[in-house]
Amino acid sequence: MKTKTIFVCQSCGAQSPRWIGKCSNCDSWNSYVEEAMSGPVESRKDIVFKDSPILLTDVSIEQEKRYITEIKELDRVLGGGIVPGSVTLIGGDPGIGKSTLSLQIACSLSQQGHKVLYISGEESVKQTRMRSERLSTKENKSLYIVNQVDLNVIAEYINTMKPTVVVVDSIQVVFSAEISSTPGSVSQVRECAAILTHMAKSMGMALFIIGHVTKEGMLAGPRVLEHIVDTVLYFEGERYSTFRILRATKNRFGSTNEIGVFEMTSGGLAEVANPSEIFLSERPKNASGSVVVPILEGTRPFLVEIQGLVSRSSFGMVRQKAQGFDPNRLAMLVAVLEKRMGLNLQDKDIFLNVVGGVRVMDPAADLAVAMAIASALLDKSVNFDTVILGEVGLSSEVRSVSQIAIRINEADKLGFKKCIIPKNNLKTKIDVKSKKIELIPVETLREALNILT
C-alpha cells in the first residue's frame, strides 16, 4: 500500500499537497518538508481530562500557592513563582543559558523537597551531572534525571513517579511513535507538546519545556507551541556578552512587562540585583553622545546608558543603525531634529547603542536618544550627573511619562544630581524621597538642547 504524504511548513504548520517554494501563509522560503500522513491516533485515556462541568460561581477563587524557586529574578518574571499545573516554554539562542537556568530551577525546587523529573533528550545523564557539578549545586535528594526522547516512555515515567515539576530539554528531540514524521517537525512538536500539556493540567504538575529557535530568532516549529503553553520566556542578550535578560512575552498568571537580569558566570546564571550599577559601571566621563535614561520594565526601574555617534557619510546613501532601540523610532527622532531643530543630519551616518544588550521599548527614552544624537553631532557633552527622560512628539514637544517618581528615585539612589523631565509631569505631585536631586522641567526639545555644555 502506497504511503500518502503531505508537505508541511516548518515555520507555521501550513499544509500543502505539493511542494511550494514560498509559504502563502507566513511568507517563509523553502520551509516545506514532506511528511507521511498518519491515520487517526487513538486517544490516550490516561491523560484525558475527567472533570465534570461545574457552575462558575462554585469555583473556589482562593489564592493558589505557588512554588518559589528562590531565584528572585525568575520569580518576578513568572509573577511571583511557579503555578502548579502551569506549562512554561523557555526559548532563546543556542548557548544563551536555557539548559543552565532549567537545571538551576530543578535543583532549587528539589532542595525544597519537591520531586523533580529532569528529562534530558540532548545530554546523557553523566553530562547533566557534570553540568550540575559546574553549577556548584547542593545535594539534591529529590531530583531525578533521565535521558529519553520517546514520548510514550516519558509518559510512563511521569505516571509512575508523579513528580511535582517536570523539565523537558528539549521538545524538538522528543518524538511520538504514533506519528510517522521526523523528530522536530511541526507535527511531532505540536502533538508531543499537547500530550505533555494535558498531563500537566490533569495531574497538577508544573511543566517546563525548552524550545529551540530558528535562525530568524523565532521559536522553531512553533507559533503552535506559544498558543499551547501558559507562559513563554525568552532569553535576550548577546551570546558572547555576560549579561542575559529574561523576558515574558506571554504569561497567563502575571504581567508580561517584567524582566529578569542575569549574569553568566562559571557557576551558572547569577542574579543581578541592581542592574543600573552594572550598566553604568564603565560609563565614560564627559563624553559627547552619552546620555543616561531611567526606563521602566513592568514595575522595575533601572538606568541605562544610551550612546550616539554621528559621522560624515562616505557613501552615496546615509546609514542609520540602532542596537537595542527601534530603528523606525530613531528615524522619526532624526527627522524631528533635522526639521524642527535645524540640525544638519541629512548627509551623516547615525549610530545608536543601548549599553549592556538591553532592548529599550519605553517611549520615555525618546528625549535621551535625541539628546545623544545632538550631543554627538555638536560634540557637546551632557553633565555626568544628569539623567534625561521624556517622550518626543513630531512637533518637538516633550510629553509626560508614566510613573515618573519611581524613575527619579532610582536615579537619586545612584547619586545623580539633576533630572530633566517633561514640564507637564509637574502638574501632578511627584513623590520624590530625596530633595537632593534637582528637577529641570522642559516643554520642548529646543529647551532640552540648551543644557548641552
C-alpha positions as CSV (number, residue, x, y, z in Angstrom):
1,M,0.0,0.0,0.0
2,K,1.4,3.4,-1.0
3,T,2.0,5.8,1.8
4,K,0.3,9.1,1.4
5,T,2.4,12.2,2.0
6,I,1.8,15.9,2.6
7,F,4.1,18.9,2.7
8,V,4.1,20.9,5.9
9,C,5.6,24.3,6.5
10,Q,8.1,24.1,9.4
11,S,7.6,27.7,10.4
12,C,3.8,28.0,10.7
13,G,2.4,24.5,10.2
14,A,0.5,25.2,7.0
15,Q,-0.1,22.2,4.8
16,S,0.1,21.7,1.0
17,P,-0.5,18.7,-1.2
18,R,2.7,19.6,-3.2
19,W,6.0,21.3,-2.5
20,I,6.0,25.1,-3.0
21,G,8.9,27.4,-2.6
22,K,7.3,30.2,-0.6
23,C,4.7,29.6,2.1
24,S,1.5,31.5,1.3
25,N,0.7,31.7,5.0
26,C,3.9,33.1,6.6
27,D,5.9,34.0,3.5
28,S,8.8,31.7,4.5
29,W,11.0,30.4,1.7
30,N,12.0,26.7,1.4
31,S,10.2,25.8,4.7
32,Y,8.0,22.9,3.3
33,V,9.1,19.4,4.3
34,E,7.4,16.2,3.1
35,E,5.8,14.2,5.9
36,A,3.8,11.0,5.8
37,M,0.1,11.3,6.6
38,S,-0.7,9.4,9.7
39,G,-4.1,7.9,10.4
40,P,-6.2,8.8,13.4
41,V,-4.3,8.4,16.6
42,E,-6.0,6.5,19.4
43,S,-6.7,8.9,22.3
44,R,-4.7,8.2,25.5
45,K,-7.3,7.6,28.2
46,D,-4.7,8.1,31.0
47,I,-4.1,11.8,30.1
48,V,-7.6,13.0,29.1
49,F,-9.4,15.4,31.4
50,K,-12.1,13.7,33.5
51,D,-13.6,16.7,35.3
52,S,-17.3,17.3,35.0
53,P,-18.7,20.8,34.2
54,I,-19.5,22.9,37.3
55,L,-21.1,26.3,37.8
56,L,-18.7,29.2,37.5
57,T,-20.0,30.6,40.9
58,D,-19.0,27.3,42.6
59,V,-15.3,27.6,41.6
60,S,-13.1,28.4,44.5
61,I,-11.1,31.6,44.0
62,E,-8.7,31.2,46.9
63,Q,-5.1,32.3,46.3
64,E,-3.3,29.3,44.9
65,K,0.0,28.6,46.5
66,R,3.0,29.0,44.1
67,Y,6.3,27.2,44.1
68,I,9.0,29.7,45.0
69,T,12.3,28.9,43.1
70,E,14.3,31.3,45.3
71,I,15.7,32.7,42.1
72,K,14.2,36.1,42.6
73,E,14.7,37.4,39.1
74,L,12.8,34.4,37.7
75,D,10.1,34.5,40.3
76,R,9.5,38.2,39.4
77,V,9.1,37.4,35.7
78,L,6.8,34.5,36.4
79,G,4.5,36.7,38.5
80,G,5.5,35.5,42.0
81,G,6.5,31.9,41.5
82,I,5.5,28.8,39.6
83,V,1.8,28.0,39.4
84,P,1.0,24.2,39.9
85,G,-0.3,22.8,36.7
86,S,1.3,25.5,34.5
87,V,3.3,25.0,31.3
88,T,6.2,27.3,30.7
89,L,8.2,27.5,27.4
90,I,11.8,28.7,27.6
91,G,13.3,29.9,24.3
92,G,16.5,31.6,23.2
93,D,19.6,31.4,21.0
94,P,21.9,28.4,21.3
95,G,24.3,28.8,24.2
96,I,22.5,31.6,25.9
97,G,21.6,29.7,29.1
98,K,18.3,27.9,28.7
99,S,19.5,24.5,29.9
100,T,21.6,26.1,32.7
101,L,18.6,28.0,34.0
102,S,16.3,24.9,33.8
103,L,18.8,22.9,35.8
104,Q,19.1,25.6,38.4
105,I,15.3,25.7,38.7
106,A,15.2,21.9,39.1
107,C,18.0,21.9,41.7
108,S,16.4,24.8,43.7
109,L,13.0,23.2,43.9
110,S,14.4,19.7,44.8
111,Q,16.3,21.3,47.7
112,Q,12.9,22.5,49.0
113,G,11.6,18.9,49.0
114,H,9.7,18.9,45.6
115,K,10.0,15.8,43.5
116,V,11.5,17.0,40.2
117,L,12.0,15.0,37.0
118,Y,14.6,16.4,34.5
119,I,14.2,14.8,31.1
120,S,17.3,15.4,29.0
121,G,17.0,14.4,25.4
122,E,20.2,16.1,24.2
123,E,22.6,15.2,27.0
124,S,23.5,12.0,28.7
125,V,22.9,11.5,32.4
126,K,26.6,11.9,33.1
127,Q,26.8,15.1,31.1
128,T,23.9,16.5,33.0
129,R,25.6,15.6,36.3
130,M,28.8,17.2,35.2
131,R,26.9,20.4,34.4
132,S,25.3,20.2,37.8
133,E,28.8,20.0,39.4
134,R,29.9,23.1,37.5
135,L,26.9,24.9,38.9
136,S,28.0,24.1,42.5
137,T,24.6,22.9,43.4
138,K,23.9,21.4,46.8
139,E,22.8,17.9,47.4
140,N,19.6,17.1,45.6
141,K,17.8,14.1,47.0
142,S,14.6,14.5,45.1
143,L,15.9,15.4,41.6
144,Y,15.6,12.6,39.1
145,I,17.4,12.7,35.7
146,V,16.7,10.5,32.7
147,N,17.9,10.6,29.1
148,Q,14.9,9.8,27.0
149,V,13.2,11.0,23.8
150,D,10.3,8.6,23.4
151,L,7.1,10.3,24.4
152,N,5.4,7.0,25.5
153,V,8.2,6.1,27.8
154,I,8.3,9.7,29.2
155,A,4.6,9.5,29.9
156,E,5.1,6.2,31.8
157,Y,7.8,7.8,33.9
158,I,5.5,10.7,34.8
159,N,2.5,8.5,35.6
160,T,4.7,6.2,37.8
161,M,6.7,8.9,39.6
162,K,4.0,11.6,39.8
163,P,6.6,14.4,40.1
164,T,5.8,18.0,41.2
165,V,7.8,19.6,38.4
166,V,9.0,18.2,35.1
167,V,11.6,19.7,32.8
168,V,11.8,18.7,29.1
169,D,15.1,19.6,27.4
170,S,14.2,20.0,24.6
171,I,10.8,19.5,22.9
172,Q,12.4,19.3,19.4
173,V,14.1,15.9,20.1
174,V,11.0,14.3,21.7
175,F,9.0,12.1,19.3
176,S,5.8,10.0,19.4
177,A,5.9,6.6,17.6
178,E,2.3,7.2,16.5
179,I,3.4,10.0,14.2
180,S,5.5,9.0,11.2
181,S,7.2,12.4,10.7
182,T,10.7,13.0,11.9
183,P,11.5,14.5,15.4
184,G,11.5,18.3,15.4
185,S,8.8,18.6,12.7
186,V,5.7,20.6,13.3
187,S,3.5,17.5,13.6
188,Q,5.8,16.0,16.2
189,V,6.4,19.1,18.2
190,R,2.7,20.0,18.2
191,E,1.5,16.5,19.3
192,C,4.2,15.9,21.9
193,A,3.7,19.4,23.4
194,A,-0.1,18.9,23.5
195,I,0.1,15.5,25.2
196,L,2.6,16.8,27.8
197,T,0.4,19.8,28.5
198,H,-2.6,17.6,29.0
199,M,-0.7,15.5,31.5
200,A,0.5,18.7,33.4
201,K,-3.1,20.0,33.6
202,S,-4.7,16.7,34.7
203,M,-2.0,15.8,37.2
204,G,-1.4,19.4,38.6
205,M,2.4,19.3,37.9
206,A,4.4,22.3,36.7
207,L,6.0,21.6,33.3
208,F,9.0,23.5,31.8
209,I,9.7,23.0,28.1
210,I,12.8,24.2,26.4
211,G,12.3,25.2,22.7
212,H,14.9,25.8,20.0
213,V,14.8,29.0,17.9
214,T,15.3,29.4,14.2
215,K,18.0,31.5,12.5
216,E,15.4,34.3,12.4
217,G,15.2,34.2,16.2
218,M,11.7,32.7,16.4
219,L,10.7,29.6,18.2
220,A,11.2,26.6,15.9
221,G,8.1,25.0,14.5
222,P,6.1,26.7,16.8
223,R,3.9,29.5,16.8
224,V,1.9,26.4,17.7
225,L,3.8,26.0,20.9
226,E,3.2,29.5,22.1
227,H,-0.6,29.0,21.9
228,I,-0.5,25.8,23.8
229,V,1.6,26.8,26.8
230,D,0.7,29.2,29.6
231,T,3.9,31.2,29.8
232,V,6.6,32.0,27.2
233,L,10.0,33.1,28.4
234,Y,12.7,34.5,26.1
235,F,16.4,34.9,26.8
236,E,17.8,38.0,25.3
237,G,21.3,39.3,25.0
238,E,24.4,38.8,23.0
239,R,25.8,35.2,23.2
240,Y,29.3,36.4,24.0
241,S,28.2,39.0,26.5
242,T,28.0,38.1,30.2
243,F,24.5,39.6,30.7
244,R,21.2,37.9,29.9
245,I,17.7,39.3,30.1
246,L,14.8,37.0,30.7
247,R,11.5,38.5,29.3
248,A,8.0,37.1,29.4
249,T,6.2,37.5,26.1
250,K,3.2,35.6,27.3
251,N,2.0,35.0,30.9
252,R,-1.4,33.9,32.0
253,F,-0.5,34.2,35.7
254,G,1.3,37.6,35.7
255,S,2.5,40.6,33.9
256,T,4.4,40.4,30.6
257,N,6.2,43.6,31.3
258,E,8.6,42.2,34.0
259,I,12.2,41.3,33.1
260,G,14.9,39.4,35.0
261,V,18.6,40.3,34.6
262,F,21.2,37.6,35.0
263,E,25.0,37.4,34.6
264,M,26.5,34.3,33.1
265,T,29.4,33.1,35.3
266,S,31.4,29.9,35.6
267,G,29.0,28.8,38.3
268,G,25.9,29.3,36.2
269,L,23.4,32.2,35.9
270,A,23.8,34.7,38.8
271,E,21.1,37.2,39.6
272,V,21.8,40.9,39.1
273,A,20.1,42.6,42.0
274,N,20.9,46.1,40.8
275,P,21.3,46.2,37.0
276,S,21.6,50.0,37.0
277,E,25.0,49.9,38.6
278,I,26.2,47.2,36.2
279,F,25.0,49.0,33.1
280,L,26.6,52.3,34.2
281,S,29.8,50.9,35.7
282,E,32.0,51.6,32.6
283,R,30.4,54.9,31.5
284,P,32.9,57.4,30.1
285,K,33.0,60.7,31.9
286,N,32.1,63.9,29.9
287,A,32.0,62.1,26.6
288,S,29.7,63.5,23.9
289,G,26.9,61.3,22.8
290,S,26.5,59.6,26.2
291,V,23.1,60.0,28.0
292,V,21.6,58.2,30.9
293,V,17.8,57.5,31.0
294,P,15.7,55.8,33.7
295,I,13.5,53.3,31.9
296,L,10.7,51.1,33.3
297,E,10.2,47.4,32.7
298,G,7.0,46.4,34.4
299,T,7.3,47.7,38.0
300,R,11.1,47.7,37.9
301,P,13.1,50.9,37.1
302,F,16.7,50.8,36.1
303,L,19.1,53.2,34.4
304,V,20.8,52.5,31.1
305,E,23.3,54.4,29.1
306,I,22.5,55.4,25.5
307,Q,25.4,56.2,23.2
308,G,25.1,58.1,20.0
309,L,27.7,58.6,17.2
310,V,27.3,60.9,14.2
311,S,29.9,60.9,11.4
312,R,30.1,62.1,7.8
313,S,28.9,59.6,5.3
314,S,31.5,58.2,2.9
315,F,28.9,56.6,0.6
316,G,26.1,57.9,-1.5
317,M,23.4,56.6,1.0
318,V,23.5,57.5,4.6
319,R,23.1,54.8,7.3
320,Q,21.1,54.8,10.5
321,K,21.9,51.8,12.7
322,A,20.3,51.2,16.2
323,Q,21.3,48.5,18.6
324,G,18.7,47.9,21.3
325,F,16.3,50.6,20.1
326,D,13.5,50.7,17.4
327,P,15.1,51.8,14.1
328,N,11.8,53.3,13.0
329,R,11.6,55.4,16.1
330,L,15.2,56.5,15.6
331,A,14.4,57.7,12.1
332,M,11.5,59.7,13.4
333,L,13.6,61.4,16.1
334,V,16.3,62.2,13.5
335,A,13.7,63.8,11.3
336,V,12.4,65.9,14.2
337,L,16.0,67.1,15.0
338,E,16.5,68.0,11.3
339,K,13.2,69.7,10.6
340,R,12.3,71.3,13.9
341,M,15.8,72.0,15.4
342,G,17.6,72.8,12.1
343,L,20.4,70.3,12.7
344,N,22.3,69.2,9.6
345,L,21.9,65.4,9.6
346,Q,20.9,64.7,6.0
347,D,24.5,63.6,5.0
348,K,25.5,62.0,8.2
349,D,25.8,58.3,9.3
350,I,24.0,57.9,12.7
351,F,24.7,55.0,15.1
352,L,22.9,54.4,18.3
353,N,23.7,51.8,21.0
354,V,22.0,50.9,24.3
355,V,24.8,49.6,26.5
356,G,24.5,46.2,28.1
357,G,22.4,44.5,25.4
358,V,19.1,45.9,26.7
359,R,16.2,46.5,24.3
360,V,14.5,49.8,25.2
361,M,10.8,49.9,24.2
362,D,9.9,52.7,26.7
363,P,8.8,55.9,24.9
364,A,10.3,57.8,27.9
365,A,13.7,57.2,26.2
366,D,12.9,59.4,23.2
367,L,14.3,62.6,24.7
368,A,17.5,60.8,25.8
369,V,18.0,59.4,22.3
370,A,17.5,62.8,20.6
371,M,19.9,64.4,23.1
372,A,22.5,61.7,22.5
373,I,22.4,62.3,18.7
374,A,22.5,66.1,19.1
375,S,25.4,65.8,21.6
376,A,27.4,63.6,19.2
377,L,26.8,66.0,16.3
378,L,27.6,69.2,18.2
379,D,30.4,67.5,20.2
380,K,28.9,68.8,23.4
381,S,28.5,66.6,26.4
382,V,25.7,66.2,28.9
383,N,26.6,66.7,32.5
384,F,27.8,63.4,34.0
385,D,25.4,63.7,37.0
386,T,22.3,64.3,34.8
387,V,19.6,61.9,33.7
388,I,17.1,62.7,30.9
389,L,13.6,61.3,30.2
390,G,10.6,62.3,28.2
391,E,8.6,61.4,25.1
392,V,9.1,63.5,22.0
393,G,6.3,64.4,19.6
394,L,6.5,65.3,15.9
395,S,6.2,69.0,16.8
396,S,9.3,68.6,19.0
397,E,7.1,68.9,22.2
398,V,8.2,66.9,25.2
399,R,5.3,64.8,26.5
400,S,4.8,63.5,30.0
401,V,5.8,60.0,31.0
402,S,4.2,57.5,33.5
403,Q,5.4,56.6,37.0
404,I,8.0,59.4,37.0
405,A,8.5,59.3,40.7
406,I,9.9,55.7,40.6
407,R,12.3,56.7,37.9
408,I,13.6,59.8,39.7
409,N,14.0,57.9,43.0
410,E,16.1,55.3,41.1
411,A,18.3,58.0,39.7
412,D,18.7,59.6,43.1
413,K,19.7,56.3,44.7
414,L,22.6,56.1,42.2
415,G,23.8,59.6,43.0
416,F,22.6,61.7,40.1
417,K,22.1,65.3,40.9
418,K,19.9,66.6,38.1
419,C,16.9,65.2,36.2
420,I,15.5,66.7,33.0
421,I,11.8,65.9,32.9
422,P,8.7,66.9,30.9
423,K,7.1,70.1,32.2
424,N,3.6,68.5,32.2
425,N,4.7,66.0,34.8
426,L,4.8,68.8,37.3
427,K,1.1,69.3,37.1
428,T,0.7,66.3,39.5
429,K,2.6,65.9,42.8
430,I,5.8,63.9,42.3
431,D,6.6,61.8,45.4
432,V,10.4,62.1,45.4
433,K,12.0,60.6,48.5
434,S,15.1,62.8,48.5
435,K,15.4,66.6,47.9
436,K,19.0,66.3,46.8
437,I,18.1,65.7,43.1
438,E,17.2,68.8,41.1
439,L,14.2,68.6,38.7
440,I,14.6,70.6,35.5
441,P,11.3,70.8,33.5
442,V,11.4,71.3,29.7
443,E,8.4,71.8,27.4
444,T,10.2,71.5,24.0
445,L,13.2,69.7,22.6
446,R,14.9,73.0,22.0
447,E,14.8,73.8,25.7
448,A,16.5,70.5,26.4
449,L,19.2,71.1,23.9
450,N,20.1,74.4,25.6
451,I,21.5,72.4,28.6
452,L,24.3,70.9,26.5
453,T,27.7,72.1,27.7
